[in-house]
Amino acid sequence: MEDIEDLLVGAPPGFRLPVTTTTTASAVGINYYNKNNKTTNNTSSAYQIPGTQTIFLKTFGCSHNQSDSEYMAGQLSSFGYAITDNAEDADLWLINTCTVKSPSQSAMDTLISKCKTAKKPLVVAGCVPQGSRDLKQLDGVSIVGVQQIDRVVEVVEETLKGHEVRLLTRKTLPALDLPKVRKNKFVEILPINVGCLGACTYCKTKHARGHLGSYTVDSLVGRVKSVVEDGVKEIWLSSEDTGAYGRDIGVNLPVLLDAIVEALPSNGSTMLRIGMTNPPYILEHLKEIAHILCHPCVYSFLHVPVQSGSDAILTAMNREYTVGEFRKVVDTLTELVPGMQIATDIICGFPGETDEDFAETVNLIKEYKFSQVHISQFYPRPGTPAARMKKVGSNVVKKRSRELTSVFESFTPYNGMEGNIERIWITDIATDQVHLVGHTKGYVQVLVVGPNTLLGSSAMVKITSVGRWSVFGDVIEILTESNDNVINKEKSCNQDTCVCSPAKPEPFACESDVCGPNGCNTAAIDSFPEAQSGPSNSSLLHRRKPSATMVETDGNSNPKLAASNVHDWGIFDTALVGGIFISFLTIVALFLYVGF
C-alpha cells in the first residue's frame, strides 16, 4: 500500500474527502460484524453513514501518545463518532502504539491479532507503524502517522468502507487547536515539540518521531490561555525531550516557560508541570530553569533520566553527558529550588554492562535516594545500534533489576511529613473511589477524603499519615480565587536559598506550602506520567488502593488498608453536625410558635 499523503493537499484539518478505490494503490475488503455477531458486507447502510459508528480507542506509551489519542478522540467525537472502552461493542478499533519497549509492542501485537480474529476494521496509529512500516503485523491494516493525527477522521471513514489507508509522511506539525477529549478534564497534556536531537543507541522513538520540530511560543501560549478558560487546572508540557525545545526555531525552554507562566492565572489555580528533559540541554540553563521551578504556578518537580551510573555505559548509549554532569543538574536544582523533587530512569543490563558498572548505578541511586526511579530491563529494539551489541545474559539482567528495585523500595521518602500543612491541587479520583488525588508543590501525591466537587480546586491540608507510595491528609481549608493570593504569605521561602528574583516579587515567590515546621521538606514523588508503559518497578500512585488513615506496605511494597478508619473531626464533620443542630433548633422553634 502506498502513502496517500499527497491526495488531499490543502484540505483543512478534519476535512473528509472520500479516497476512492482507484486512488489508493489497493483496496482491502473487510467483513463487518454487527451487534448480533452476524457478518454483513461493507455495503451495509449503517457503514455508509459517517459518524454513526462506535470507536474503541486503546493507547500505549508516554504522555505525548496520550495527548495524541485525546486529539484523535476529539476529532472523531466532533464528527459524531462515539468513543468507547468496550472493544466488543465497537465498530472499529483504533490502537495508538508505543515502540519504546518490547512489552508494549508485544501487547500491541496481541491486540491486533484479537482484532483480526474478531474481523473488526482496524486503524493503527503511533510510533510503531511510523518507525517500522514493514512489520508483518501491519499487513492489511490502515495506518495514521504521528504527525497525521489531524486526519484520523478520513482514515477511520475509509477503513470503515473497506479501504486500507496509510498516512505517514508530513512536513508540518498538527495544529494545537484541534478538538480534544481529555481523559482527565482538569489536565491538559500539551506537546511542545516532537522528535529530539539525540541519537541514543537503544532508542527506537527517534525513528518514529524524527528530528526536533518545535511549536512556536505564540501558538503554545495561545493554547495555554484557551485551556485555562476551559477549566484546566494542571498543564503538563510533554515531548520526547522538553529541554531541547526551540533549538530548531531560535528560542529555548526558559523563553517558553517565562511566556507560559505569564499567561497562567496569578492566583495559582492552574499549575504547570515541566516534562522529561535530558541533561545535555538544560546544563546551560540551570539557573533560569531553577528560577521558573520556584514560581508559585510551577511544580517543583523534574524528570531527568540518567539511565546508568557508569560513564562507560553512558558512552555506549551515546547519551552525550557524563555522570558528573547529571550530578551537576541534580545538585544545582536541589540547592536553588526549595522542596525540589527529581525523578530519574535506569536501564539495567545494557550491552557491555559489567558488575562494576552496575555497582556504580546502585551507588548513585543510594546516594541521592531519588523518590521516583523508573527501572527497566534492556530490550533490544530492531534497527537500533544497541540491538547488534553483545547482550548481557537475561538472568543477570533480571537479577540486577530485582536488586536495584529492592534498593529503591527501601527508601522512605515521605517520613517526616506528618503534621505538615501543605497546599495541594486536586485533579483526580483514586481507584478505590473513596479518596481524591491531589499534589503538593513538589508533586507529592496526597490522598484526601471529600466530595467530588473538590475536583479542580486547591486546598490546604494537614498530613495525617504517610506510606511508601503516597501520603494522606485532612482538608482544613478550600482555597478560593479570593484567598489563593494571600494564604500563608508569612511562610514564603528565604530569598537567600532561592533564585526567585527580588526585583520581580511574586506572591509566594517560592511557594511556601513545601515548608514544614523544620524548614522546606524534601518529600518525595512516586509517579511521573512520562514513564513508558510496560513492566515497571515504580508505581503510579493513584492506581494503588490506599488507607483512609494509616498505610502499611506488604512484601511487594503495595499499600494495605489499615483496620482503623478513625479521623479527627475536620471542617466537613463540624459543618455537618452544626447544620443538623441548627435544623433541630429551628424545628423546635416552629413547633413552639405554632403551639402558642
N, C-alpha and C positions, 0 to 999 in steps of 0.2 A: 504494500500500500504506500503510495507516495504522499508527501506532505501537500496539503491544500491551502497552505498559508496565503498564497497569492490570489486565491479565488475571490476573496471578499475584501480586497484592498479598499480602504476608505470607509468601510462600514463602521458606524458608531458602536461603542461597547454594548453588547447585548442584542444588537440588531440581528434579526433572524431572517436568513435568506436560504431557501432550500438548496441543498447540494444534490444535484441530480446524479443518477447512476452513471451518466456519460462523463460527468466532470470529475468523479472520483475514479481512481485507477481501477477499482473493482468494488462491487457491492456484495455484501455478505448477508445472505438471508438468515433470519433468526426466527425460531419458533417461540411465540409468547405463551405465557400461562396466565389464565385469568384466575379469579379468586377461588373458583371451584376446581382448580388444577386441571382444567381441560385445555388441551392445546388448541390455539387459534392461529390463523395465518396472519401475516403482517399487513393485510388489507382490512383488518377489523376496524370498524368505525371508531372504536374507543381510542385507537392508536393514531387516528388521523386528526384528532382534535388536540393540538398542542396545549400544554398547561393543565391537562386533566389527570395526569399520572402522579403516582407517589414514588419518591426517590429515596432509596436507602443510602445514606452517606456515612462512610467509615473513614476515620482519619488516623494515620500513624505518624509518629515523629515529633518534631520540635514545635515551638510556639509559632514559628513562621508558617509551618504547614497548617497549624490550627487556624491562623488568620486567613490563609488561602481558602480553607474549607468554609469559613464563615462568609467570605466574599462569594464563593460559588453558591452557597445556600441562599444568600441574599438575592442573587440574580435569579435563581430558579424560582424562589418564592415570589418575586416580583412579577414573574410571568405566569403565576398560578399553580406551579407545582407544589405538592406537599412533601415536606422533608420528614422522614421517619427514622427511628432507631430499630424498627422491626423489619428485618431482611425478608422474612417470608411473605409479608403482605405488599412488598414494594414491586413496582412495575419495572424498575431499573435500578441497578447497583452502581454507585459512584465511589470508587476507592481512591483515597489520596494517600500516596505511598511515601516511605522513607527508605533511603539507601545507606544509612549510616552503619547499621549493624546487620549481621546475618539473621538474628531472630526476627527483626522487623520485616525483612524481606521474605523470610520463611512464612510468617503469619500472612503476608500478602498473597503468597503463592497458594496457601491453603484456602484463603477466601476466594481467590479467583477460581480455583477448582470447584468449590462449592457452588459458585455462581453458574459456572458452565454446566455442572451436573443438574442444577435446577432449571437450566435453559432460560436464564434471565438475561436481558440485554445488559451489557457491562461497559462502563467507561472507567479507565484507569488514569489517574492524574498524579502529579507529584514528581519526586526525584528519580524514582526507579525507571519509568519509561523515558524520562528526559535524558538520563545518563546511560541507559542500557537499552537502546531502541530495538535491538535484535533479539531480546530474550524470547525463548520459545514459548514461555507462559503468556506472552502478549500477542501471540498469533491470533488473528481474527477478532481482536479487541480494539475498541475505539480508545483514542488517547488524546488527552489535553495536557499540554506542557505547562511548566511552572510559570511562564510568562504569558500564557494564553488563557488564564482563568477568567478573563472578561468575555470569553467566547464559549463558556461552558454550555450556555443555553442552546447554541447552534449544534454543538456536538451531541448533547443529550437528545435533541429532537431528531437529528439524522440517525442516531443509533436506534431510537425507538421505531424508526421507519425500516430498519434492517440494514442500514448502511454502516460500513466500517469507516471511521473518520479519524485522521491523525493531524493534530495541530501542534507543532513543536518549535518552529522557527519564528523568531521575532527580534526586532532591533530596539523596540521601545518598551518601557515598563507599563504594566497595567495601571489605570488611574486609581487614585486613593479614595475617590468619592463614589465608588460603585456601591450599590445596595449591599447591605451586610446583615446577617443574622448572627448575633453574638451568642456563644454558648453561655456566657455569663453577661447579662445586660449591663452590669456595672463595670466590666473590664474590657477595655479596648486594646487589642494586640495590634500595634502599629509597626509595619515593616518600614524601616528607614533606608535600607539598601538591600540589594540581592548580590549573591556571589561574594567573593573575597579576593584578597591579594596574595594569599598564601599558596603554598604548593606542598602541603603535608603528604608524606609518602603513603600514609594509610587511608587518606580521605577520598571518598567517592563523591561527596557532595559537590566539590568543585566541578566535577564532570557534568553535574546536573544544573547547578545554579550559575556556573560560569564565572567570568571575571567580574570585578566590582562594578556595580551600577547603582548610583545613589539618587534618591529623590531630592528635589530642591528643598531648601529651608522653607521657602514660602508655601510650598504645597503641603509640607508636613505640619507647619504651624496652622495652616488653614484647616487641616484635618483635626488637629487637637481642639481648636475652637469649636468645630462642628460637633465633636463627640461630647465635649463638656456641656454644650447646650442640650445634648440628647440625654443627659443624666449620668454619663460615665463618671465613676469615682476613682478609677485606677487605670493608668495608661502604661502598658508595657512596650518599651522600644525593643524591637526584635530584628534580628538579621543573622547572617552566618558569622559576622564579626562586626559588632557595633563600633568598636574602636577605629575601624578603617573607614568609617563613614566620611564621605565628602572628598576623599583624596582624588577622585576622578573628576570632580567638578570645581575644585579650587577652594573648598572650605574644609572645616574639620569638626569633630564631635563637640568640643566646647562651644563653638559658634552656634551649632544647632541647639544644644541644651540650654544655653542662655536665652535663645529666642523662644523655646517651648516654655520654659519656666515663666517667662514674662507674660505668656498667654494663659497661664493657669490662674484660677481664682485665688485671690490674695488671702482668703480665709482658710486655706489649707484643706478644702473639702474634696479636692481631687489630687491624687498623688501620682508621681511619676516614678517608674522603675526602669533603670537602665539595664539593658540586656547584656548577654555574654560578650566579653571582649578579650582578645588575646593580648598577652603582654607587650609585643613589639609596638603596637600602635597607640598605647597610652603612656609609654615611658616619657615622651616629650611633653605630655600634657598633664602630668600627675597633679600639680598644684591647682590647675584650672578644674580638673575633674573633682578633686577634693573639695574645692570651693562650692561646686554645684551639689555634691553629695551632702553638704551641710545645710543646704536650703530647706526650709520647713516643708516644702511641697515635693521633696525628693527623698525616696527611701535611702537610708544609709546602708546600702547593700550592693554588692557587685559580684558577678560570676566571672572569675578569671581562671581558666583551665591551665594547669601546669603539666599534666599528663605523665610526667616522670620526675623523680628527684635526682636523676643522673644526667649530667651534661652529655655523656656519650650516647645515651638513648635519645635525648632531645636532638642531637645532631643527626642520628639515623632517621628520626621522624621528620627532619627538616623543619623544625618548629621556629627557627630564626630568633631564638633567645636562649639565655643560659639560666640555670637555677638562680644564680646571683641576681640577674635582672628581675626574675619573678619575685625574689625576696624584696628587692627594692620597691616593687609595686605594692606588695602587701605591707611592708613596714611603713612606707610613706603614707598610704591611705589610713592605716591604723593610727598613726601618730597624729594626722591632721584632722581626722573626722571622728568626733566622739561617738562611741557606740557602733563603729563601723563593723559590718559583717561581710566576710568574703567566703564565697563558695568556690570549690575547685573540682576538677576532674582528674582521674587517674586511669591509665590503661595498664593493666597487668599482663606481663608475658609478651611484650613487643619483641619481634625477632631480634635475637642477639642479646637480650637482657640476661645478665648474669646474676648470681646470688648477691654479689656486691652492689650491682646497680639497683636491685630491688631493695636492699637494705638501706640505701640512700633515700629511696622513696619513702619507706616506712619512717625513717628518722625525720624526714621533712614534715610528714603528717603529725607525728608525735610532738614535734617542736611547736607547731602552730596550733594544733588541736582545732582544726577547722570544724565548725559545727555542721557543715554540709560538704560531703565528699561523694561524688558520683563515681563509683568504682566499676570499671568494665574489664572484661577479659578481651584480649586482642582477637578480632575477627578479620581475616584477610578478605578484602573486597576485590573482586575480579577487576582487572585492568589497572590496579594501583601498583606502584613500585614495591610496596611492602609485601604484596601477595607473592612476589618472586623471591623474597628473602628467606633465609633458613629459619624455620619456625622453632619456637620453644615447645617442648613436649606438653601435650594437653593436660596431663596430670600435674605437671609443675605449674602451669598457668592457673589451674583451679586451686591448687594449694596456696599459691601466692594471693589469689583473690580472697580466699577464706581468711588468710592471716591478716591481710590489710583491713578486711571488714571487721574482724574481731578487735583490731586496734581502734578503729573508728568508733565502734559501738561501745567501747569502754569509756569514752568521753562523757562527761555530764555537763553539757553546755549551759543548761538553764539553772543550775544550782545557784542560789543566792538571789533569785528574782522574787521569792516570796515576800509579800508585803510591799513591793514596789507599786507606785501609782504610775500607770502608763497611758498614753493616748494611743488608741487603735482606730483603724479604718476597717469597717465591717462590710464584707463583699460576698460572702458565700455561706452555704449551709453545709454542715458536716454530714458525713454519710450516715451517722446514727440518727439523723433527722431531729436531734434534740438540741445540739449546740450550733451556734453561729460562729463563723470563722472570721477573725479579724487579724490584723498585723500591726505591730509596733513600727515606729520609725526605722528600726533596724531590721524589719521584716521578720521578726519573731512571730510565730503563729500563736494566737491567743484564742482559746475556745471559751465562749460565754453562753449562758442561757438567757434567752429573751425572745420576744415576739419577732416574727419575720419582718415586721415593719421597721426593725432596726437596720435591715439590709440597706446599704448605700449611705449609712450615716457614720459619723465619727463619735467616739465616746471616750471618757476617762474610765479606766478600770483599775481595780486593785487585784494584783496577782495573788491568788489563794493557794495554789499548788503547782508543782512542776512535774513533768515527765520527761522521758528521753526524747520524745519527738514533738512535744508542744507544751504550752503552759495553759493554766486555767485561771479565769478571773471573774470577778463580780463587777457589773456595771454600776458605777457610782454617779455618773453624770453623762447625759446625752448632750453633745455639743451642737449648737445651732449656728446659723450664719452670723448671729449677733454676738455669740460668745467665743467663736472659733479664734478670733484675733486676740482675745485677752486672757485666755486660760493659762495659768501658770507662767505668766511673764517673768515673775520673780525668780524662776529657776533656769533662766537662759544660760547656755554654756559659756564658759570663760573664753573671751576672745584670744587669750594667750595660747590656748590649746586648739584653736580652730582657725581655719583660713578664711572664714567669712569676713568680708571687708568691713571695717568700722566706718569707712567713708560712705557705704551704702547700707545703712542699717535696715534689717528686715525684722518683722515680728518673729519672735523666737528664731534668731539667726542661726542657731544650731539645733533647734528643736529639742526643747527641754525634756520631752517625755522619755528620752533614753537615760535620764539621770535618776538614779536611785538614791537612797539615803547615804550611801557610801561613795557617791560620785557617779560618773557615767558608767553604766554597766556594759558588759560585753556579751550579753546573752545571745544565743545562737539562733541560726536559721536551720530548718530542716528540709526545705524544699526550694528548688528553683525550676520553674517550668521549662527552661530551655533544655533540661536533661532529656536525652533522646529516649524513645520508647524501647522496650525490650527489657530483659532481666537486669535488675539494678540492685546494688547493695545499699542504696539510700532510698528513703521513702518520701512520697508526697504526703505530708502530714494529714491533710484534711481527708485523706482516704482511709485513715485509721479510725477505729471506734474508741473514743476516749471516755474518761470518767467525769462525772459532774463535780467531783471534789478532789479526789486523790487519784494518781495514776501510778501503776507499777508496770514493770516490764517482765515478760516471761522469757524463756530461754532464747526466743527468736527476736527479742527486743521489740515485741509488739505490745502496745499498751493494753492493760487489762482493766476492766471496770472494777472499781473498788466497791466493797459491800456497802459502805456508808453513803448516804445521799443527803447528809445534813449540811445546811449552809447557815451562816449568819444572815440575819434579815437584811435584805438590800432595799433599795429605793422602791422597787416594784411591790415587794411584800408589804412595806409600810403604807404605800399609797392604797393598796387593795384593802387592807384591814381598816384604814382610816375611812375609805369610801363606804365600806359596809356599816361602820359605826355611825357615820353621819346619816346614812339612809335609814338606819333603825331609829335614830332620834327624830327624824322627820316624820316617820310613820306614827310614832307615839304622839308627837305634837298634833298631827292631823286628827287622830282618834280623840284626843282631849278637846280639840277645838270643836269637832262635831258633837261631842257629848255635851258641852256647855252651850 
